[in-house]
Amino acid sequence: MVKSSGTGRKGSVFNRLLTVLLDILRIARRECSILAHNPIYFFSMIVGPVLVTAFFTSLMDDGQPTDMPCGIVDLDNTSTTRAMIRRLDAFESTKVTGYYNNVNEARRAIQQGDIYAFLYIPRGTTDKLLSNRQPKVSFYYSGVVMVAGSMMFKDLTTVTTLASAAVGATKLSALGKSPIEIERFLQPVSVNLHMIGNPWMNYNVYLSTVMIPGILFLFMFLITAYSIGTELKFNRAKEWLAMANNNIYVAITGKILPQFLIFFTMMMCYSWFIYGYMGFPHPGGTGKIVLLALLTVLSSEGFGIFAFGLMPSLRMSMSICSLWAVVGFSAAGATYPVFAMDSMIEAVAQLIPLRHYYMIYQLCIFNGYPLIDAWYNVVALIAFACLPLLTLWNTKKAMLNYVYIP
């Protein structure tokens, strides 16, 4: 009798699990029909991610800006200053596009956006340089465009340093100094520079790997909240719950399953494109890339479900998702370090999934450190995926009792 009872209980548990699985698959099939008949899903889940990926990766296809326009105000006009200008024009990131008669004309050109910087060489520069009277050469650059301004500042600084070094080398050579002695005198300390991880200084690697995932987070947040909210909007909520026998966990799992498969596929396609096709550095390996894609989709959908349960309104839940995704671009730490922000903002950054995505990417994929070094960020993304457990009861209550108000 005992053995028979045990077998019966096992059979009962198996039957319940089978029933739950069939309910999930039935709701998932219903969700697939909804996805197929609503163009918003097709655009936000497939077309949008593809367009975003193509736009950002092609925008910085050269790695960094080249041939940025620069102006010249050369009032000295000697062979030395002309050689300096030719040397500046030979730099990859700078292109001399205009010569101006005075500083005012060049300043107006910067204000009008014709050039990003200009070099001002006053009269008597060459004479002072040759007689060791320390001539003053000025350069002005626009700080409005940060990347262009900083890169042109570097080129202008380099070319003026090279000009003075060339004159010094000529004098030392006339005094009978050997090339090695001249080099040691002009550059007593030799700098051996190594850029770890991205030796090409490719801005595409720096920015596309956080901007594109940030927008994908936005798509996943919004679509998850939208798909649940439309059950109320189109008065399908009770029918949806009835298919799950009023089990909100089964109902949510069946609804999110097709979206999860589509978003995970898009994340893997994005990863293949940037790491496989474009060759972005990824010494961390394929396993960590797949794990990060999985955690990204789960945490995004978890936050979307949590946002709707917290505020069971289509408009309000999507507003929360939009706000959280947009704040993530500033608080992720990709363009400005989080530890240098205000302490309150640094604390808020820990509540944003994109911040933890970026930390796992730059630690474990970009730099190849072991996953244990980013355990805190992995746990944080798992916690985001589990957030719906706190609000699903409110979601069920809304589906059974609330009336949609536009």
Disulfide bonds with the S-S distance in Angstrom:
none
